[in-house]
């Protein structure tokens, strides 16, 4: 895809990966609208020169209002990026985890679907455009500490595949961004030295997005071990390794 003259709405881009990609699109020459829940961060980004729109992907009314605002101010919108997501540890031995599971599905999966549903008719009418969904390496190689997060991202992958098939012939393409662990703050880099640096990740992503045709899956080098673990025969070993992190759950502290 041509990343130099797009009109892009990045939902969930007030920080982290979403904000970095929004800045990269803008630096490449595209017009960028940033959507998010926090008014203070939206105000700060408006001061940077971004168009901003409040949106809570767990609220259908909020998504509908965001759509009306974006399409009124940017009727040439041609690219949607569904970045909104939450990562919440869960102890499946404690039924109280269900609240976290509900919040995760509501945001990561249903939030993605709400945003896609809101803008798909517009893109189909245009006869061209791109929807970029965001799954995760954890959707292919689970991190047992965050089981519903993994399930929600696996669902986003499957939904993206089905969406692509259903939009075939409309001129609307679907690309799935599959991030590995990315350190979006110095604290995260210190906590997880294996996490990919944000700038390095964003550069690799934008390079791949800028190719023709747009890749079906945006797979940086750091996520290949996740994406192809089953194919490569490393799945069981890697899940066992990642299960060691269960010791961090409060109920497991002190257990051997």
RODO-2510 file (C-alpha; in nm, 4 decimals, decimal comma):
residues 256
     n   res          X          Y          Z
     1     x     0,0000     0,0000     0,0000
     2     x     0,1059     0,3567    -0,0600
     3     x     0,1679     0,4922     0,2914
     4     x     0,2483     0,8440     0,1680
     5     x    -0,0994     0,9701     0,0879
     6     x    -0,3472     0,7761     0,2942
     7     x    -0,6143     0,9110     0,5255
     8     x    -0,5825     0,6897     0,8315
     9     x    -0,7954     0,6522     1,1446
    10     x    -0,5931     0,4777     1,4151
    11     x    -0,8238     0,3698     1,6960
    12     x    -0,6457     0,3285     2,0295
    13     x    -0,3433     0,5382     1,9383
    14     x    -0,2947     0,7696     2,2348
    15     x     0,0146     0,5776     2,3453
    16     x     0,2389     0,2821     2,2690
    17     x     0,2436     0,1036     1,9343
    18     x    -0,0649     0,2823     1,8041
    19     x     0,0824     0,6279     1,8627
    20     x     0,4159     0,5326     1,7095
    21     x     0,2477     0,3987     1,3964
    22     x     0,0292     0,7094     1,3762
    23     x     0,3426     0,9242     1,3842
    24     x     0,5078     0,7072     1,1182
    25     x     0,2076     0,7361     0,8864
    26     x     0,2078     1,1132     0,9347
    27     x     0,5827     1,1378     0,8747
    28     x     0,5383     0,9423     0,5513
    29     x     0,2896     1,2025     0,4272
    30     x    -0,0463     1,0532     0,5217
    31     x    -0,3257     1,2346     0,7028
    32     x    -0,3839     1,0749     1,0436
    33     x    -0,6776     1,0869     1,2827
    34     x    -0,6146     0,9465     1,6300
    35     x    -0,8944     0,7926     1,8345
    36     x    -0,8791     0,7182     2,2058
    37     x    -1,0574     0,7305     2,5385
    38     x    -0,8475     0,9762     2,7417
    39     x    -0,9251     1,3446     2,6809
    40     x    -0,5939     1,4608     2,8306
    41     x    -0,3888     1,2512     2,5886
    42     x    -0,6091     1,3502     2,2959
    43     x    -0,5585     1,7176     2,3834
    44     x    -0,1819     1,6672     2,3948
    45     x    -0,1848     1,4999     2,0532
    46     x    -0,4051     1,7739     1,9115
    47     x    -0,1329     2,0175     2,0181
    48     x     0,1087     1,8098     1,8065
    49     x    -0,1122     1,8731     1,5053
    50     x    -0,3074     1,5486     1,4914
    51     x    -0,6794     1,5396     1,4317
    52     x    -0,8296     1,3579     1,7313
    53     x    -1,1613     1,1920     1,8061
    54     x    -1,2820     1,0479     2,1390
    55     x    -1,3855     0,6847     2,1103
    56     x    -1,4461     0,3987     2,3519
    57     x    -1,4587     0,0740     2,1558
    58     x    -1,6606    -0,0973     2,4296
    59     x    -1,9466     0,1522     2,3756
    60     x    -2,1427     0,1202     2,0502
    61     x    -2,2746     0,4741     2,0800
    62     x    -1,9219     0,6108     2,1176
    63     x    -1,8046     0,4186     1,8096
    64     x    -2,1022     0,5463     1,6087
    65     x    -2,0311     0,9076     1,7108
    66     x    -1,6640     0,8668     1,6201
    67     x    -1,7604     0,7349     1,2779
    68     x    -1,9867     1,0315     1,2100
    69     x    -1,7188     1,2768     1,3207
    70     x    -1,4381     1,1175     1,1220
    71     x    -1,6379     1,0787     0,8022
    72     x    -1,7666     1,4366     0,8300
    73     x    -1,4178     1,5856     0,8698
    74     x    -1,2324     1,3306     0,6540
    75     x    -1,4712     1,1959     0,3893
    76     x    -1,1736     1,0553     0,1963
    77     x    -1,0891     0,8159     0,4816
    78     x    -0,9389     0,5005     0,3326
    79     x    -0,7525     0,3209     0,6116
    80     x    -0,8669     0,1916     0,9524
    81     x    -0,6269     0,0563     1,2149
    82     x    -0,7862    -0,1241     1,5130
    83     x    -0,5231    -0,0824     1,7864
    84     x    -0,7416    -0,0793     2,1007
    85     x    -0,6610    -0,3583     2,3445
    86     x    -0,6045    -0,4544     2,7069
    87     x    -0,3689    -0,7118     2,8613
    88     x    -0,4843    -0,8410     3,2004
    89     x    -0,3278    -1,1303     3,3968
    90     x    -0,5790    -1,3918     3,5109
    91     x    -0,5685    -1,6746     3,7616
    92     x    -0,8051    -1,9361     3,6201
    93     x    -0,8205    -2,1112     3,9581
    94     x    -1,0056    -1,8071     4,0921
    95     x    -1,3571    -1,7530     3,9484
    96     x    -1,3096    -1,3806     4,0087
    97     x    -1,0973    -1,3751     3,6922
    98     x    -1,4167    -1,3642     3,4862
    99     x    -1,4442    -0,9870     3,5170
   100     x    -1,1036    -0,9515     3,3514
   101     x    -1,2009    -1,2041     3,0856
   102     x    -1,5180    -1,0115     3,0047
   103     x    -1,3301    -0,6806     2,9811
   104     x    -1,0676    -0,8366     2,7558
   105     x    -1,3170    -0,9851     2,5114
   106     x    -1,5274    -0,6692     2,5149
   107     x    -1,2271    -0,4555     2,4217
   108     x    -0,9987    -0,6739     2,2134
   109     x    -1,2498    -0,8733     2,0109
   110     x    -1,5867    -0,7016     2,0216
   111     x    -1,4196    -0,3591     2,0124
   112     x    -1,2375    -0,4606     1,6965
   113     x    -1,5622    -0,5830     1,5401
   114     x    -1,7485    -0,2645     1,6333
   115     x    -1,4880    -0,0455     1,4666
   116     x    -1,4748    -0,2604     1,1538
   117     x    -1,8541    -0,2671     1,1273
   118     x    -1,8687     0,1101     1,1651
   119     x    -1,6415     0,1829     0,8692
   120     x    -1,6792    -0,1138     0,6326
   121     x    -1,9833     0,0294     0,4477
   122     x    -1,7895     0,3514     0,3802
   123     x    -1,4881     0,1632     0,2443
   124     x    -1,7049    -0,0632     0,0273
   125     x    -1,8817     0,2412    -0,1160
   126     x    -1,5424     0,3927    -0,2004
   127     x    -1,4448     0,0687    -0,3720
   128     x    -1,0996     0,0823    -0,2153
   129     x    -0,9330     0,0953     0,1232
   130     x    -0,7499    -0,1000     0,3878
   131     x    -0,8495    -0,2419     0,7246
   132     x    -0,5525    -0,3215     0,9491
   133     x    -0,6456    -0,5459     1,2400
   134     x    -0,4096    -0,6086     1,5295
   135     x    -0,3720    -0,9564     1,6735
   136     x    -0,0606    -1,0732     1,8620
   137     x     0,2106    -1,3343     1,8663
   138     x     0,0373    -1,4502     2,1844
   139     x    -0,2618    -1,5438     1,9712
   140     x    -0,0455    -1,8129     1,8084
   141     x     0,1765    -1,9051     2,1047
   142     x    -0,0207    -1,8518     2,4286
   143     x     0,1242    -1,6788     2,7335
   144     x    -0,0603    -1,8722     3,0076
   145     x    -0,0618    -1,5774     3,2480
   146     x    -0,2983    -1,3950     3,0100
   147     x    -0,5307    -1,6672     2,8800
   148     x    -0,8214    -1,4536     2,7629
   149     x    -0,5871    -1,2061     2,5979
   150     x    -0,4435    -1,4968     2,3974
   151     x    -0,7928    -1,6213     2,3131
   152     x    -0,9117    -1,2763     2,2059
   153     x    -0,6134    -1,2260     1,9769
   154     x    -0,6521    -1,5726     1,8257
   155     x    -1,0117    -1,4715     1,7577
   156     x    -0,8999    -1,1472     1,5914
   157     x    -0,6777    -1,3537     1,3627
   158     x    -0,9642    -1,5837     1,2628
   159     x    -1,1992    -1,2878     1,2201
   160     x    -0,9450    -1,1120     0,9981
   161     x    -0,9205    -1,4172     0,7755
   162     x    -1,2988    -1,4365     0,7399
   163     x    -1,3293    -1,0617     0,6842
   164     x    -1,0724    -1,0762     0,4059
   165     x    -1,2639    -1,3555     0,2362
   166     x    -1,5964    -1,1732     0,2648
   167     x    -1,4539    -0,8459     0,1302
   168     x    -1,2870    -1,0135    -0,1648
   169     x    -1,3840    -0,8297    -0,4817
   170     x    -1,4876    -0,5071    -0,3054
   171     x    -1,1509    -0,3345    -0,3383
   172     x    -1,1106    -0,3330     0,0414
   173     x    -0,8046    -0,5226     0,1627
   174     x    -0,7428    -0,6651     0,5095
   175     x    -0,3968    -0,6760     0,6669
   176     x    -0,3320    -0,8306     1,0077
   177     x    -0,0562    -0,6813     1,2216
   178     x     0,0918    -0,9467     1,4536
   179     x     0,3159    -0,7800     1,7157
   180     x     0,5563    -0,9703     1,9408
   181     x     0,6455    -0,8292     2,2818
   182     x     0,7319    -0,4633     2,2183
   183     x     0,8856    -0,2371     2,4816
   184     x     0,6891     0,0865     2,4612
   185     x     0,8492     0,2338     2,7757
   186     x     1,1950     0,2107     2,9370
   187     x     1,0365     0,0223     3,2268
   188     x     0,9015    -0,2427     2,9923
   189     x     1,2403    -0,2760     2,8249
   190     x     1,3999    -0,3336     3,1644
   191     x     1,1328    -0,5834     3,2703
   192     x     1,1547    -0,7797     2,9451
   193     x     1,4979    -0,7517     2,7812
   194     x     1,3757    -0,9760     2,4981
   195     x     1,1084    -0,7276     2,3953
   196     x     1,1579    -0,5544     2,0625
   197     x     1,2299    -0,1821     2,0756
   198     x     0,9375     0,0350     1,9696
   199     x     1,1284     0,2294     1,7033
   200     x     1,2782    -0,0864     1,5547
   201     x     0,9372    -0,2532     1,5475
   202     x     0,7651     0,0444     1,3852
   203     x     1,0321     0,0753     1,1164
   204     x     0,9955    -0,2908     1,0233
   205     x     0,6145    -0,2638     1,0195
   206     x     0,6054     0,0455     0,7990
   207     x     0,8551    -0,1074     0,5574
   208     x     0,6280    -0,4084     0,5150
   209     x     0,3098    -0,2026     0,4904
   210     x     0,4699    -0,0008     0,2130
   211     x     0,5185    -0,3009    -0,0122
   212     x     0,2899    -0,4018    -0,2989
   213     x     0,0699    -0,5913    -0,2631
   214     x     0,0012    -0,5236     0,1042
   215     x     0,0951    -0,8373     0,3018
   216     x    -0,1950    -1,0341     0,4469
   217     x     0,0004    -1,0616     0,7732
   218     x     0,2547    -0,8073     0,8967
   219     x     0,5130    -1,0338     1,0595
   220     x     0,8277    -0,8702     1,1935
   221     x     1,1255    -1,1005     1,2470
   222     x     1,0710    -1,1021     1,6225
   223     x     0,7273    -1,2644     1,5949
   224     x     0,8137    -1,5487     1,3570
   225     x     0,8941    -1,7893     1,6414
   226     x     0,5406    -1,7326     1,7742
   227     x     0,3615    -1,7440     1,4425
   228     x     0,5216    -2,0661     1,3218
   229     x     0,5785    -2,2537     1,6499
   230     x     0,3349    -2,5341     1,5639
   231     x     0,4746    -2,5719     1,2128
   232     x     0,8328    -2,5737     1,3424
   233     x     0,7654    -2,8279     1,6190
   234     x     0,8636    -2,5871     1,8987
   235     x     0,5135    -2,5163     2,0311
   236     x     0,5037    -2,7500     2,3333
   237     x     0,8518    -2,6560     2,4488
   238     x     0,7839    -2,2837     2,4215
   239     x     0,4477    -2,3032     2,6010
   240     x     0,6193    -2,4940     2,8829
   241     x     0,8834    -2,2233     2,9073
   242     x     0,6242    -1,9475     2,9083
   243     x     0,4224    -2,1316     3,1747
   244     x     0,7011    -2,0603     3,4239
   245     x     0,5627    -1,7072     3,4442
   246     x     0,2553    -1,8450     3,6246
   247     x     0,4644    -1,8221     3,9402
   248     x     0,4091    -1,4464     3,9304
   249     x     0,0367    -1,4847     4,0027
   250     x    -0,0389    -1,3799     4,3625
   251     x    -0,2026    -1,7136     4,4473
   252     x     0,1125    -1,8996     4,3397
   253     x     0,3616    -1,6944     4,5328
   254     x     0,5717    -1,9212     4,7536
   255     x     0,4616    -2,2395     4,5738
   256     x     0,7222    -2,4762     4,4416
***
